[in-house]
Amino acid sequence: QVQLVESGGGLVQAEGSLRLSCAASGSISSMYAMGWYRQAPGKQRELVATITRGGYTNYADSVKGRFTISGDNARNTVYLRMNSLKPEDTAVYYCNFKVATLRDGYWGKGTLVTVSS
């Protein structure tokens, strides 16, 4: 049974920084990408950033230049460094591991990030 556990969320002032981590337990095969998504109150879940096993990254325009995704394939762990946080970054952040054998991959339960102005 694969489980993803996020950590690192919390309350931070605008222009502050946070680092999210997501570690997978259990055996994961055919994993080809890891990513972070977020869902703000009253809004749909949206992509924040993804990283492939080969290290190729992709970011939402709203976080480019402020957020950095990194991954440790050997440890099945993905990180999201968030700098210059804005109140509009407030959301529940979810990690996701894409695998070839499961259409939507594996999801964590989310960690809340609150940015105060």
N, C-alpha and C positions, 0 to 999 in steps of 0.2 A: 504494500500500500504506500503510494507516494504522497507525501505531505510537504507543502511549501509553507514556511513560517517567515513572515516579515517582522522586522524590528527597526527601531530608530525613529519612529514618528514621534510627534509631540507638538508642543506649543512654542512658537518662535516669533520674534518681532520681525517686521518688514526689514529687508536687507540682510537678514540673518542667514545662517546655513544649517543644513541638516544632512545626515548621511543615512540612507536607508539600506538595509541588508535583507536578503532573502536567501534562505538556505533550504535545500531539498533533502528530505530524508527518504530512505528507501532507494530501490534500484530504478534508475531511469535509463532507458535505452532509446536510441534513435533521436536524441535531443539535438535540434539543429539551431535553436535560437532561444534567447531569454529576453524578457522585456518587462517594462513597467507601464501600467495604465493607472488612470485615476478617475474618480467619479465625485464631482461636487454635488452638493444638495440640489435636487431638482433638475439635474442635468444627466445626460447619458455618459456612460463610461467612454473615455477617450484614451488614445495612445499617447504616451509620454516619450518613451524611448525604447529601442530594441537593439540587441547586439547578437550577431551570429556567432557560431562556434569559431569561425575564422577571424572574428574581431571587427567585422563591418558593423558600423553603428548608424542608426537613423533616429532623428529627433523630431518632435512636433515643433512647428515654427515658434510657438509661444515659449518654448524653453531653450531654444538654441542659444548657445553662448553662456547659459547660466547653469545648466544641468549637465552632468557627465555620467554616462553609464559605463560600467565595467563588469567583467565576469571572470570567474575562476571555474573553468570547465571541469577540472579535476575534482574540485570540491562541490560542484553543482551549486554554486553560489553566485548571485548577481547583486550588484551594488548600484545605488543612485546617489551621486553627490549633487546636492542642490544648493546653489549659491544665489545671492541677491534675491531672496524669496520675496514674493509679492502676496498681498492678501488674496488675489485671484488664484493663487496656487493652492489655496485651502481645499482639501479633498481627502477622500480615502484613497490611498495608493495601494494598488494590487500588483503583485508580481505574477508573471506567467512564463511557463516553460513550454516551448513548442516542441512536440514530438511527432514523428511520422505516423505513429500508430493511433493517435487520438486527435480528432478533428480540432478541438479548441485547446488542446494541451492541458496542462495542470495549472490551477490557480491557487494563490494564497487567499487567506481570509481578509486581508487588508490591514493597513495601519493608517491611523488618522494623522494628518498633518494640518495644523492650524496656524495660519500666519496672521498676526495682529498688526493693525496699522498704527 
